[in-house]
């Protein structure tokens, strides 16, 4: 819920983000008839990047090198990618952010490329 609170007018409105998450879980339950928490866990596992690139400067030149991602950063980045995908899908759209979040979580749990988080993970 804390990642949903970001960006301007939603800053600090935790009750709003909790309500969004609750509605998203209800929508997921209606769509899949599965436990929404299990869908959330699967989505986080599938959308967490395993590798990242970092800048390494040596002898005046800067180059990028692939490094493994720590488990905590992997979870944090997965949650951030899922929230960003839902936020971008809901922007200038008739769908509510709860519906977009539910779609994003279900697609990420399936490993579908319709998910913003899965696309970004494959891109990295």
N, C-alpha and C positions, 0 to 999 in steps of 0.2 A: 504494500500500500504506500510505503514511503516513496517509491520511485514514481508512482502515479501523481504525487503531489507537486512535482516540479513544473516549471514554466509559468511564470507570471501570475495570471489570475487564479491559478489553483494552488499557489504557494501556501503551505501551512494548513490546508483544509483536509485534515486527516479523515474526518467523518465522511466527507464527500468521496474520498478515494476508497474508504472501507465499503461504502454503499455501492460504488462501481464494481468492486471485486465481488461483493455478495451477489449482485445481479448477474455478473459474468458467470459465477459458479452455478446459479440457477439455470441460466441459458445452456451451459455445458451439460448439466444433468439432463435437461430436456432433449438436447441434440443427440447425446451419445448413450444415455442411460447407464453411465459409469460414474464412479466416484470422482468428483471434480478435483479433489486434492491429488489423486493419482495422475490425472491428466496434467495438472500443474507440475508435478515432479518429473513426469516423462518429458514435458516441454522444456524444463530447465536442463535436464540431462542431454536432450538432443540439441539444444541451441547453444550450449556452452562451448566456446572455441578451445581446442586442445593446444593450438600453437598460436604464437603472436610474433610480430617482428619488433625489434628494438633497435635503437640507434647506437652504434658503437663507433666512437671516434678513435682513430689510431693514426699517428704521424701526420696530423693535419687533414686527413680525409675522413669523412663521415659516411659510413655505409650501414645498411640495414641487415640484421641477422635474425634468423628464426630462432625462437626460444620457446621452451615449454611453459605453459601457464599453470600457476599454482591453483589448487582446488578451490580456494576461497574466491580468488579473482575470477575463476571460471563461472562460479555460481553468480557472483555479482554482475558480471558482464552479460550472462544469459538473461537475468532479470531485467537489466537495463535495456537489452535488445528487444525483449518481449514488450516492455512498456512503450518503447519508442515506436515499435511497429504498430501497436494499437493506437497510439496518439496520432501518428501520421495517417493511418487509415480513416480515423474519425474526423480528421481536419477537412472542412468544406465538404461534408458528406451528410446524407440524411440519417445514416446509421448512428446509433448512440455509441459512446466510447465503451460501454459494457458489452455491446454486441460485437464490436471490433476486437475487444480484448478476448472474448470467448472464441471468436474465429481464429485469432492469432495463436491462442493456447492449443486449440484442437489441431490446427495445421502443424504447429511445431511438435506436438506430441506424436503425430503421424510421421513426421519427417518430411512433410510436403514442401515443395519449393515455393508454394504460395505464401509461406510465412516469411516475413521480413527478417526475423532472427536467423532462420536457416540460411537465407540468401547471404546475409552478412557473415555468418560463420564460414560458409564455403568460400566467400570472397577473401577472407583473411588467410 
